[in-house]
Amino acid sequence: MTEDICLVTGASGFVASHVVQQLLESGYQVHATVRSIKNEKKVKHLLDMQAKWPGKLTLFEADLLKAGSFDAAAKGCSVVYHIASPFFIESRIRDGQKEVVEPALKGTQHVLDAVQKCETIKLVVVTSSVAAIFGDNADVQNMKENTLSSEYFNTTSTVTHNAYSYSKAIAEREAWKYYEAQPNPRRWRLVTINPGLVLGPSLSPTSESGSLSLLNQLLRGELFLGVPDLWFATVDVREVATAHLRVAQNPDSHGRYILADKEMHSFVEFARILRSLAHSSRIPEHKLPNSLVRLCGPLLGLSQKWLKLNLGVKFNINNHASVEELKIVYRPLKETLTDHFHSWSVQRKSQ
Ligand SMILES: NC(=O)c1ccc[n+]([C@@H]2O[C@H](COP(=O)([O-])OP(=O)(O)OC[C@H]3O[C@@H](n4cnc5c(N)ncnc54)[C@H](OP(=O)(O)O)[C@@H]3O)[C@@H](O)[C@H]2O)c1
């Protein structure tokens, strides 16, 4: 048990819900921010947690775009987990600046402004992404030994090409600027968690997270003709949440932690596992030929440049720091997807 109070931003979301739950299970007091407490669908699972852990979870309203929004929630906290940030897949984004870049950057500024004002805060954990390290998969071919490593920053994304990745890169850089700008000795430490594609069971039935919507397309049978030859760094949401807690529990944690299995997985591997679980012939078991995907690119909302730099491109992943320093044990993809599928089925039935 601990008297530490932790602030979690974006508590309605896929990743943050698991962080809140694991913090409560570990005995922490939690201040959790959501956009609207009145939005029953979005906060129901948090109200259930309040009932299960009486007096331990307090909800606050805060908007990434509003200055001063996080000040009240930050009061009395020692650790801040800044997780809120919109995540949409590339093909769904129409106005990158408005949909992802502004909320990511302004949100980071507003949360860290609250941290500056709050003397009790000693640690800030920012949920960044592997997208802050690379934009297109082909970027990793320019890294040492074709291996994704936390020593790099994404320099190829823009508002119009991989806007989400751009939002994560500039938001993380901004966080490091705030950290560096503190007078010496610095009061608060900054650590970032940089997860790959996060999969697994969702506690939050309304999340529009890009990783959930990617798998929803498969599960709803929308990709029955086949899937593009795409490869992903993947991680289970429960490991991501555990890593957030371990950063605070390890006084030596520092820098950026890539959270992803050391080997990439392909979209067709996701499809085959889900097909076997759902017993549905509308979930494909084959890849589409790259030539066909290029032809259909505009219909899928993907540019030729994006397809050229991502289709069929694989790399290795250096996740050593998460294993050595945070003691993360990565579970097999099949277990993650099995739990993902069961949680999706339960939520679909209750809708
Ligand atoms: N899922 C992944 O594969 C993945 C991978 C790497 C990193 N991440 C990072 O993990 C974090 C959480 O993502 P997620 O997958 O959990 O997505 P999510 O379920 O969509 O969560 C995003 C959260 O951000 C909040 N948010 C968005 N715009 C906001 C605004 N203007 N003001 C206040 N809150 C706002 C959302 O609140 P509402 O519920 O009100 O919309 C939601 O709680 C993000 O920082 C994302 O970049 C995710």
PDBQT file of the ligand as one rigid body, heavy atoms in Angstrom, charges set to zero:
ROOT
HETATM    1  N1  LIG A 401      -3.019   2.095 -29.090  1.00  0.00    +0.000 N 
HETATM    2  C1  LIG A 401      -1.788   2.064 -29.583  1.00  0.00    +0.000 C 
HETATM    3  O1  LIG A 401      -1.462   1.218 -30.425  1.00  0.00    +0.000 OA
HETATM    4  C2  LIG A 401      -0.756   3.052 -29.105  1.00  0.00    +0.000 A 
HETATM    5  C3  LIG A 401       0.590   2.819 -29.462  1.00  0.00    +0.000 A 
HETATM    6  C4  LIG A 401       1.567   3.693 -29.011  1.00  0.00    +0.000 A 
HETATM    7  C5  LIG A 401       1.219   4.781 -28.240  1.00  0.00    +0.000 A 
HETATM    8  N2  LIG A 401      -0.092   4.988 -27.919  1.00  0.00    +0.000 N 
HETATM    9  C6  LIG A 401      -0.423   6.183 -27.127  1.00  0.00    +0.000 C 
HETATM   10  O2  LIG A 401      -1.197   5.801 -26.014  1.00  0.00    +0.000 OA
HETATM   11  C7  LIG A 401      -2.039   6.875 -25.652  1.00  0.00    +0.000 C 
HETATM   12  C8  LIG A 401      -3.445   6.395 -25.498  1.00  0.00    +0.000 C 
HETATM   13  O3  LIG A 401      -3.896   5.855 -26.742  1.00  0.00    +0.000 OA
HETATM   14  P1  LIG A 401      -5.039   4.775 -26.800  1.00  0.00    +0.000 P 
HETATM   15  O4  LIG A 401      -4.620   3.752 -27.763  1.00  0.00    +0.000 OA
HETATM   16  O5  LIG A 401      -5.433   4.395 -25.447  1.00  0.00    +0.000 OA
HETATM   17  O6  LIG A 401      -6.175   5.613 -27.520  1.00  0.00    +0.000 OA
HETATM   18  P2  LIG A 401      -7.613   6.071 -26.994  1.00  0.00    +0.000 P 
HETATM   19  O7  LIG A 401      -8.341   4.950 -26.369  1.00  0.00    +0.000 OA
HETATM   20  O8  LIG A 401      -8.256   6.753 -28.151  1.00  0.00    +0.000 OA
HETATM   21  O9  LIG A 401      -7.252   7.122 -25.882  1.00  0.00    +0.000 OA
HETATM   22  C9  LIG A 401      -6.978   8.467 -26.186  1.00  0.00    +0.000 C 
HETATM   23  C10 LIG A 401      -7.367   9.280 -24.979  1.00  0.00    +0.000 C 
HETATM   24  O10 LIG A 401      -7.058  10.651 -25.259  1.00  0.00    +0.000 OA
HETATM   25  C11 LIG A 401      -8.188  11.432 -24.895  1.00  0.00    +0.000 C 
HETATM   26  N3  LIG A 401      -8.291  12.658 -25.667  1.00  0.00    +0.000 N 
HETATM   27  C12 LIG A 401      -8.261  12.824 -26.995  1.00  0.00    +0.000 A 
HETATM   28  N4  LIG A 401      -8.423  14.133 -27.302  1.00  0.00    +0.000 NA
HETATM   29  C13 LIG A 401      -8.577  14.772 -26.129  1.00  0.00    +0.000 A 
HETATM   30  C14 LIG A 401      -8.794  16.133 -25.756  1.00  0.00    +0.000 A 
HETATM   31  N5  LIG A 401      -8.879  17.108 -26.661  1.00  0.00    +0.000 N 
HETATM   32  N6  LIG A 401      -8.881  16.435 -24.434  1.00  0.00    +0.000 NA
HETATM   33  C15 LIG A 401      -8.800  15.472 -23.480  1.00  0.00    +0.000 A 
HETATM   34  N7  LIG A 401      -8.606  14.170 -23.770  1.00  0.00    +0.000 NA
HETATM   35  C16 LIG A 401      -8.497  13.837 -25.069  1.00  0.00    +0.000 A 
HETATM   36  C17 LIG A 401      -9.371  10.540 -25.206  1.00  0.00    +0.000 C 
HETATM   37  O11 LIG A 401     -10.505  11.038 -24.526  1.00  0.00    +0.000 OA
HETATM   38  P3  LIG A 401     -11.990  10.732 -25.053  1.00  0.00    +0.000 P 
HETATM   39  O12 LIG A 401     -12.301   9.356 -24.557  1.00  0.00    +0.000 OA
HETATM   40  O13 LIG A 401     -12.823  11.781 -24.436  1.00  0.00    +0.000 OA
HETATM   41  O14 LIG A 401     -11.932  10.809 -26.548  1.00  0.00    +0.000 OA
HETATM   42  C18 LIG A 401      -8.863   9.210 -24.693  1.00  0.00    +0.000 C 
HETATM   43  O15 LIG A 401      -9.043   9.119 -23.317  1.00  0.00    +0.000 OA
HETATM   44  C19 LIG A 401      -1.852   7.956 -26.706  1.00  0.00    +0.000 C 
HETATM   45  O16 LIG A 401      -0.917   8.885 -26.233  1.00  0.00    +0.000 OA
HETATM   46  C20 LIG A 401      -1.279   7.173 -27.883  1.00  0.00    +0.000 C 
HETATM   47  O17 LIG A 401      -0.511   7.983 -28.728  1.00  0.00    +0.000 OA
HETATM   48  C21 LIG A 401      -1.084   4.149 -28.333  1.00  0.00    +0.000 A 
ENDROOT
TORSDOF 0
